[in-house]
Amino acid sequence: MNEDLLTTENIESELSEIAKRNFVDVYFLNMKSSTPDVAIPKDNTVVMNPNFTTKVSPKYRLAHELSHVLYGDPDAQSVYYFSEYGKRGEERLAHRNAIRMLMSIEMPTSVNTFMEYYSVPSWLEKDVDRTFREFLYLE
């Protein structure tokens, strides 16, 4: 991604706008480093912990949690805790929708650029590649 085209603040601003347009409350609370970010779909709420210890970028994590609220099944689970290792069901869906959301904000120049910029877990590379190709086809 070209940092000159869209700054980190702009990506965060776009994610905040998506939340605002969809009436999702996003709170940033400083908690213990072991406490993950949380999505509460029935309350349209996301709680981000800036201190959470993970290699995954905060922008990706926010997109992931927003995806639980916007596109997930509110009856499947009442609270979702961020995990870069969640590979099944609702977690996989939130990862895929986070990738899509971020690529819709700014199309990366390559799959590797996206993976590195957002520190996306390597096991999601096929999903990133699939979405990247789909977006290229649509352009």
trRosetta pair geometry for C-beta under 8 A, 3 or more apart (Angstrom, degrees):
i j d omega theta_ij theta_ji phi_ij phi_ji
1 5 7.6 -118 174 52 79 113
1 6 7.2 -63 173 56 117 104
1 106 5.9 74 -141 121 119 128
1 108 4.9 -67 -66 -117 83 78
1 109 6.6 -174 -75 -1 30 86
1 113 5.5 154 -17 152 59 116
1 114 7.0 87 -40 -86 102 57
1 117 5.0 36 19 -83 118 163
2 5 4.3 68 89 1 108 110
2 6 7.5 92 81 21 73 74
2 109 7.0 83 -36 -38 85 119
3 6 7.7 -97 -151 68 29 52
3 7 6.7 50 -179 -110 73 54
3 8 7.8 -8 -144 -36 95 79
5 106 6.8 139 105 -140 118 130
6 10 4.8 -123 -166 86 76 134
6 11 6.0 90 146 -56 112 85
6 105 7.2 145 177 144 160 93
6 106 4.6 -136 30 -75 156 146
7 10 4.7 101 54 3 72 101
7 11 7.3 -134 99 -3 42 83
8 11 5.8 -53 -152 33 34 110
8 12 6.4 31 152 -14 66 107
8 59 7.1 -129 -153 -54 81 136
9 12 5.7 -56 -149 42 33 111
9 13 6.1 38 150 -24 66 107
10 13 5.3 -50 -143 36 33 116
10 14 6.3 37 155 -21 65 101
11 14 5.7 -50 -150 33 31 111
11 15 6.5 31 151 -16 63 104
11 59 5.3 12 126 -140 127 142
11 102 7.5 25 -157 -139 117 87
11 105 5.9 95 -131 138 76 147
11 106 6.9 -70 -94 5 100 122
12 15 5.7 -54 -149 38 33 111
12 16 6.3 36 151 -20 65 105
12 59 6.2 -103 -75 -102 74 97
12 62 7.5 70 -127 44 74 164
13 16 5.5 -53 -148 36 32 114
13 17 6.4 36 151 -22 64 103
14 17 5.5 -51 -149 33 33 114
14 18 6.6 37 151 -21 64 100
14 105 4.6 124 117 -131 157 121
15 18 5.6 -48 -151 31 35 114
15 19 6.6 36 150 -17 64 102
15 59 6.7 -171 -28 -151 150 77
15 62 5.2 70 164 118 151 128
15 63 6.1 -99 -117 -73 122 76
15 66 6.7 -155 -165 -25 94 154
15 101 7.6 74 -108 148 86 123
15 105 7.4 -31 -54 -77 73 153
16 19 5.6 -53 -152 36 34 112
16 20 6.2 34 151 -20 67 107
16 26 6.8 -118 -119 44 72 145
17 20 5.5 -53 -142 38 33 113
17 21 6.1 34 158 -20 67 105
18 21 6.0 -53 -145 36 27 110
18 22 6.4 2 161 4 61 115
18 24 7.9 -6 118 37 71 127
18 66 6.3 60 108 -179 121 153
18 70 7.7 -39 158 -68 107 153
18 101 7.0 56 -134 -159 172 119
19 22 6.3 -81 -152 52 25 95
19 24 4.1 -97 -155 73 79 104
19 25 7.6 135 168 -74 116 5
19 26 4.9 -18 -169 -25 166 120
19 46 7.1 -95 -121 25 130 128
19 66 5.9 -105 -80 -115 89 120
20 23 7.6 31 -175 -73 30 31
20 24 7.6 -78 -49 49 22 71
22 44 7.6 -157 130 -152 86 116
22 69 7.6 131 123 118 130 111
22 70 5.8 -10 174 -103 166 104
23 44 5.7 -6 116 169 83 155
24 44 4.9 -129 -109 177 59 87
24 45 7.0 175 -167 -84 71 22
24 46 6.2 35 163 -4 114 104
24 66 6.3 114 113 -131 167 84
24 69 5.2 105 -119 119 129 153
24 70 7.1 -61 -54 -60 143 89
25 43 7.7 -55 40 138 114 91
25 44 6.3 90 10 113 79 84
25 45 4.9 -16 66 -110 99 76
25 46 7.3 -177 93 30 52 64
26 45 7.8 162 -83 -159 34 53
26 46 4.7 -10 -112 67 76 105
26 47 7.9 171 -158 -85 50 28
26 48 6.6 21 -176 -8 95 111
26 62 7.2 37 -145 -148 139 108
26 66 7.7 -24 -84 -80 121 97
27 45 7.2 2 3 -168 105 99
27 46 7.3 178 27 92 64 55
27 47 5.0 -15 68 -114 101 72
27 48 7.0 -177 90 26 47 72
28 47 8.0 157 -91 -164 21 55
28 48 4.9 -25 -106 72 69 102
28 49 7.8 149 -159 -93 59 21
28 50 6.0 40 -171 -33 107 106
29 47 5.8 -13 17 -169 116 103
29 48 7.4 144 24 74 64 49
29 49 6.2 -35 77 -97 75 70
30 49 7.1 101 -130 -152 24 72
30 50 6.2 -36 -96 49 72 102
30 51 5.6 76 -153 -20 71 121
31 35 4.0 -54 120 64 129 146
31 49 4.6 -60 39 -127 104 123
31 51 6.1 -158 64 52 49 119
31 52 7.6 26 68 -63 98 79
32 35 4.8 99 61 -11 81 104
32 51 6.9 -143 141 107 13 131
33 51 4.9 -97 -88 149 64 95
33 52 6.4 134 -160 -127 48 22
33 53 4.3 47 169 -29 104 105
34 52 7.8 4 155 -133 2 65
34 53 6.8 -13 -78 26 45 110
35 49 5.2 168 98 -97 95 169
35 51 7.6 43 52 81 93 101
35 52 6.3 -99 83 -94 56 90
36 49 6.7 176 170 32 14 129
36 52 5.5 81 -119 -137 42 136
36 54 7.7 55 -117 -35 89 133
36 81 4.5 94 74 -180 130 91
36 82 4.3 -157 175 53 116 82
36 83 6.7 -34 -122 -62 164 63
37 46 7.1 7 174 -179 105 91
37 47 6.5 -180 -159 93 62 59
37 48 4.9 -6 -121 -119 111 54
37 49 5.6 -148 -76 18 61 81
37 52 6.1 -87 -34 -17 76 163
37 61 5.2 126 9 165 154 118
37 62 7.5 -122 -157 -80 160 50
37 64 7.8 108 85 78 136 108
37 65 5.3 -96 137 -60 122 141
37 81 7.5 141 77 -158 45 52
37 82 4.2 39 54 -10 91 132
38 46 7.1 168 90 -156 55 49
38 47 4.5 7 54 52 100 101
38 65 7.1 70 96 -134 19 129
38 79 6.0 -20 -164 -170 109 100
38 80 6.7 147 -158 78 55 54
38 81 5.8 -22 -100 -101 76 61
38 82 7.4 -107 -64 -12 34 83
39 45 7.5 159 -157 93 46 55
39 46 5.2 -15 -105 -106 72 80
39 47 8.0 -161 -72 24 31 66
39 65 4.2 -180 -64 -161 107 81
39 66 7.6 -149 -110 -53 125 18
39 68 3.7 110 109 73 160 138
39 69 5.4 -135 -166 -43 113 88
39 72 7.7 101 124 23 141 149
39 79 7.3 153 79 -159 50 51
39 80 4.3 -6 55 56 99 108
39 82 8.0 95 -12 -56 93 80
39 94 7.8 -170 18 -126 159 145
40 43 4.4 4 117 40 116 111
40 44 7.8 -30 92 32 78 17
40 45 4.5 -1 56 65 106 100
40 46 7.6 -167 22 -76 70 34
40 47 7.6 39 -7 -6 105 99
40 69 7.6 25 70 -91 38 103
40 78 7.0 2 -143 159 79 67
40 79 5.5 -17 -97 -106 79 76
40 80 7.8 -163 -70 23 36 73
41 44 7.3 21 -171 -74 35 41
41 68 5.8 -114 -66 141 101 86
41 69 5.0 -179 -111 -115 65 55
41 72 5.6 -111 -89 79 142 113
41 73 7.8 71 137 100 173 27
41 74 3.9 -153 122 -110 124 81
41 77 7.9 97 13 78 123 68
41 78 7.7 -134 42 -153 89 33
41 80 7.5 60 -27 -5 97 111
42 74 4.9 118 -70 -174 71 119
42 78 6.5 -32 7 -141 124 75
44 69 5.8 96 -135 -166 50 125
45 69 7.4 171 41 -100 26 137
46 62 7.0 94 147 -146 149 69
46 65 4.4 111 -138 134 120 124
46 66 6.1 -41 -56 -72 154 60
46 68 7.9 131 -96 56 100 108
46 69 6.3 -96 -54 -24 98 138
48 58 6.9 73 -170 -160 130 101
48 61 6.9 117 -129 114 101 116
48 62 6.0 -12 -89 -90 136 90
48 65 7.1 -160 -78 31 84 159
49 52 4.2 97 89 -40 107 101
50 58 6.8 6 -120 -109 67 141
52 61 7.6 155 74 -150 141 166
52 82 7.2 58 166 68 162 129
54 61 7.4 114 76 -76 140 133
54 82 7.5 -92 -20 122 166 119
54 84 6.0 153 -161 -25 125 124
55 84 7.5 10 52 -58 83 169
55 119 4.8 -140 141 172 83 134
56 60 5.4 -106 175 80 96 127
56 61 5.7 114 118 -58 113 96
56 82 7.9 -143 75 165 143 125
56 84 5.0 -180 -36 -87 133 122
56 118 7.2 4 -162 153 71 78
56 119 5.1 -167 -117 100 33 103
56 120 6.9 56 -126 -103 92 34
56 121 6.8 -34 -79 -39 110 83
57 60 4.5 92 64 7 90 102
57 61 6.8 -155 96 -6 47 87
57 117 7.3 -20 -35 134 157 57
57 118 4.5 -110 27 -155 130 53
57 119 4.9 137 -31 29 81 100
58 61 5.4 -55 -144 39 35 115
58 62 6.2 38 156 -22 68 102
59 62 5.9 -51 -148 33 29 110
59 63 6.6 29 152 -16 62 105
59 102 7.1 98 139 -112 105 121
59 118 6.3 -103 79 -121 102 93
60 63 5.7 -55 -150 38 33 111
60 64 6.2 38 150 -24 66 107
60 98 6.0 77 -168 159 68 130
60 102 6.7 -19 -104 -61 69 152
60 118 4.0 105 -59 -176 125 114
60 119 7.0 -142 15 59 146 73
60 120 6.2 -167 -135 -82 157 79
61 64 5.4 -53 -148 34 32 117
61 65 6.4 26 156 -14 66 105
61 82 5.5 20 -149 -137 102 158
62 65 5.9 -55 -145 39 31 106
62 66 6.2 34 155 -19 65 107
63 66 5.7 -54 -145 39 29 113
63 67 6.3 38 152 -28 62 105
63 97 7.8 -164 157 115 89 72
63 98 3.8 113 117 -147 102 86
63 99 8.0 135 127 -36 137 24
63 101 4.6 179 -157 81 113 130
63 102 5.2 -42 -92 -50 170 97
64 67 5.6 -54 -155 28 28 116
64 68 7.2 34 148 -22 60 95
64 82 6.3 92 101 -120 133 104
64 94 5.1 70 -168 150 74 105
64 95 6.3 5 -121 -91 106 49
64 97 7.9 121 -123 76 44 85
64 98 4.1 -16 -76 -72 61 148
65 68 5.7 -41 -158 22 40 113
65 69 7.1 30 149 -10 65 102
65 80 7.1 175 -127 90 72 115
65 82 6.4 -57 -66 -69 100 108
65 94 7.5 36 -81 -170 22 131
66 69 5.8 -62 -156 41 38 107
66 70 5.7 19 156 -7 75 117
66 98 7.6 120 55 -100 89 82
66 101 6.9 136 85 -147 123 173
67 70 5.9 -61 -128 48 29 100
67 71 5.3 -31 -169 36 69 113
67 72 6.8 88 134 -35 65 97
67 93 7.3 -173 149 126 117 74
67 94 4.2 141 96 -145 119 68
67 95 7.9 -160 80 -21 159 15
67 97 3.6 144 -141 92 127 121
67 98 5.0 -96 -21 -55 141 73
67 101 6.5 -136 -72 -18 102 138
68 71 7.6 -61 -99 56 8 71
68 72 4.4 -6 -158 -8 49 146
68 80 4.7 -132 -137 36 159 155
68 90 6.9 60 -123 167 89 109
68 94 4.9 0 -63 -103 77 130
69 72 6.8 17 -33 31 12 106
70 97 7.4 -172 77 159 108 144
71 93 6.8 -147 116 153 112 109
71 94 7.5 162 70 -98 106 59
71 97 4.9 -173 46 -113 154 162
72 76 6.6 -103 168 37 99 128
72 80 7.4 -82 -153 -38 178 149
72 90 5.3 56 -141 -152 116 107
72 93 6.4 132 -100 100 79 128
72 94 6.3 -4 -68 -72 118 97
73 76 3.9 83 86 -21 110 111
73 77 8.0 85 84 14 86 68
73 90 6.6 -108 35 -98 92 115
76 89 7.3 179 -178 163 141 124
76 90 5.3 157 114 -62 150 137
77 80 6.0 94 99 -70 128 80
77 90 6.3 -138 13 38 122 165
80 90 6.9 -123 -101 126 130 127
80 91 7.5 167 -154 -86 118 76
80 94 7.2 142 170 -54 159 163
83 86 4.3 104 76 -30 106 99
83 91 6.8 -29 61 -138 99 138
84 121 4.6 140 173 -51 106 129
85 121 7.3 164 -78 -120 49 166
86 91 2.9 -108 141 -168 119 156
86 92 7.2 -136 129 -46 80 56
86 94 7.8 14 98 53 132 117
86 95 7.4 179 84 -39 92 117
87 91 6.6 -6 1 96 12 121
87 92 5.8 38 180 -74 39 101
87 123 6.8 -52 -100 130 119 142
88 91 6.1 50 59 45 47 108
88 92 5.9 -26 -148 -20 7 114
89 92 6.3 121 53 21 22 99
89 93 6.9 -45 149 -3 41 106
90 93 5.5 -55 -146 39 34 115
90 94 6.2 36 155 -21 67 104
91 94 5.7 -53 -148 35 31 110
91 95 6.5 33 152 -19 64 103
92 95 5.7 -52 -151 34 33 113
92 96 6.4 31 152 -17 66 106
93 96 5.8 -55 -147 37 31 110
93 97 6.2 24 157 -13 66 110
94 97 5.8 -56 -141 43 30 107
94 98 6.2 37 156 -25 64 105
95 98 5.8 -54 -148 32 28 113
95 99 6.6 31 153 -20 62 103
95 124 5.7 -127 170 -115 131 132
95 127 6.5 63 124 105 107 167
96 99 5.8 -52 -154 32 32 113
96 100 6.5 30 150 -16 64 107
96 127 5.4 -113 -101 -163 80 130
96 131 7.3 166 -161 -59 74 126
97 100 5.4 -51 -145 39 37 114
97 101 6.1 42 154 -25 67 105
98 101 5.6 -51 -144 35 30 114
98 102 6.3 25 159 -14 64 108
99 102 6.2 -62 -149 40 26 105
99 103 6.3 20 157 -13 64 111
99 114 7.7 66 -146 163 90 137
99 120 7.4 57 -93 -120 99 148
99 124 7.2 -170 -65 165 133 124
99 127 5.9 167 -1 132 165 104
99 128 5.6 -139 -141 -98 136 65
99 131 4.9 155 129 21 118 165
100 103 6.0 -60 -145 41 27 107
100 104 6.3 28 156 -22 64 107
100 131 5.5 -131 -81 -139 70 134
101 104 5.9 -59 -152 33 27 110
101 105 6.9 27 150 -20 62 103
102 105 5.6 -50 -153 30 37 112
102 106 7.4 -38 168 46 66 73
102 114 7.5 128 112 -152 124 107
102 118 6.6 22 -178 -76 168 150
103 106 7.4 -89 -147 79 31 39
103 107 5.8 45 -170 -107 79 56
103 108 6.7 -69 -114 0 84 87
103 114 7.2 -7 -83 -118 94 140
103 131 5.8 172 4 142 158 117
103 132 6.9 -147 -118 -89 145 58
103 135 5.3 -124 153 -55 131 161
104 135 7.8 -145 -76 -113 59 127
107 135 5.8 -175 -119 143 110 136
107 136 8.0 129 -164 -75 131 63
107 139 7.3 32 -99 -71 168 136
108 111 7.4 120 94 -84 134 19
108 113 4.6 174 -178 89 116 110
108 114 3.9 -127 -18 -61 167 93
108 117 6.9 -162 -112 16 123 141
108 132 6.9 -53 59 -115 105 111
109 113 5.0 59 54 7 85 163
110 113 4.5 104 55 0 80 102
110 114 7.2 -143 95 -2 47 85
110 132 7.6 34 -173 -158 31 150
111 114 5.8 -58 -156 37 33 111
111 115 6.2 32 151 -20 68 109
111 125 6.7 75 163 -161 124 82
111 128 5.2 119 -151 121 92 109
111 129 4.9 4 -110 -88 147 72
111 132 5.1 -113 -80 -8 84 165
112 115 5.5 -54 -143 38 33 113
112 116 6.1 27 160 -14 68 109
113 116 6.1 -61 -147 41 26 106
113 117 5.9 25 159 -22 65 113
114 117 5.9 -56 -139 35 25 110
114 118 6.3 -9 173 13 63 111
114 120 6.8 6 132 2 82 136
114 128 5.5 177 97 -166 132 126
114 132 6.8 -149 1 -79 150 120
115 118 7.1 -81 -148 53 16 86
115 119 7.8 46 163 -119 53 13
115 120 4.8 -94 -134 50 60 106
115 122 7.4 57 -164 -102 131 56
115 124 7.9 168 -115 82 95 93
115 125 6.3 6 -93 -103 139 84
115 128 5.9 139 -68 98 90 176
116 119 7.2 15 -166 -75 29 49
120 124 5.2 -95 162 71 111 128
120 125 7.7 140 108 -74 116 57
120 128 6.2 119 104 -64 161 137
121 124 5.3 88 73 1 80 104
122 125 5.7 -8 -171 -31 55 112
124 127 4.8 -52 -170 43 76 116
124 128 5.8 80 130 -26 87 98
125 128 5.5 -54 -145 37 34 112
125 129 6.1 36 155 -21 68 106
126 129 5.6 -52 -144 38 31 113
126 130 6.2 34 155 -22 64 105
127 130 5.7 -50 -144 34 31 112
127 131 6.4 25 157 -12 63 107
128 131 6.1 -61 -149 41 28 106
128 132 6.0 33 153 -24 65 111
129 132 5.6 -54 -143 36 29 115
129 133 6.3 27 159 -17 64 106
130 133 6.1 -57 -150 36 26 108
130 134 6.4 27 152 -20 62 109
131 134 5.5 -54 -146 36 33 114
131 135 6.2 30 156 -17 67 106
132 135 6.0 -59 -149 38 27 107
132 136 6.4 29 152 -21 63 107
133 136 5.6 -52 -146 35 32 114
133 137 6.4 35 154 -22 64 105
134 137 5.7 -55 -153 33 30 113
134 138 6.5 26 151 -18 64 108
135 138 5.6 -55 -147 36 34 112
135 139 6.6 43 154 -33 65 100
136 139 5.9 -49 -153 19 32 114
